[in-house]
Amino acid sequence: MEITAIKKPVFTIDVPTIGKISCRTCTLREYKQLQTLQGLRNVLENVVIGDIPQTLKAVEIIWAKLYLGAVDDFIGKNKDFLMMPSDGKEKEQEKCRLKILTMPEKLAADYTGLNFCEILDLDIIDFKLISADAYKFLVMQNKPDAVKYLNGCYAFMHDLFSADQEFSADTITFM
């Protein structure tokens, strides 16, 4: 699946003692592997553009953390498209002790008709875009004041007002 709504970056990771290494975006499966520091060599082989320096084997964990940081920074800079909307209020409520670990994957699967294996093989940027859109779509379908809620999320995510201030559509100019 190729998503063209957002241009995919090529990350240049400056690895200590190795130098700059250009990398493309990874899949959701690879992203999860990097977070748990598993299968680093396999992910490296899939995302590094060009030859992998042999000396990189000694600093693969450093590379993985730098790479994840670059991916997360890109997602943060494009939060309007790639992050689940949040109004900050879920922090105030008591959290359920039974965690849902696959909600974004389920949202993306329902929204696209892909199965979980296909979702895991999506590029991480495509996955973030699809899951965020799926969440916004679900909110628009099921929440009576959806536009106000999503605009409040936008304001919260961009620190446009304090969490205790009431949101008003007049408060913000959307681009």
Secondary structure, 3 states (H helix, E strand, C coil): CCCCCCCCCCEEEEECCCEEEEECCCEHHHHHHHHCCCCHHHHHHHHECCCCCHHHHHHHHHHHHHHHHHHHHHHHHCHHHHCCCCCCHHHCCCCCCCCCCCHHHHHHHHHHCCCHHHHHCCEHHHHHHHHHHHHHHHHHHHCCCHHHHHHHHHHHHCCCCCCCCCCCHHHCCCC
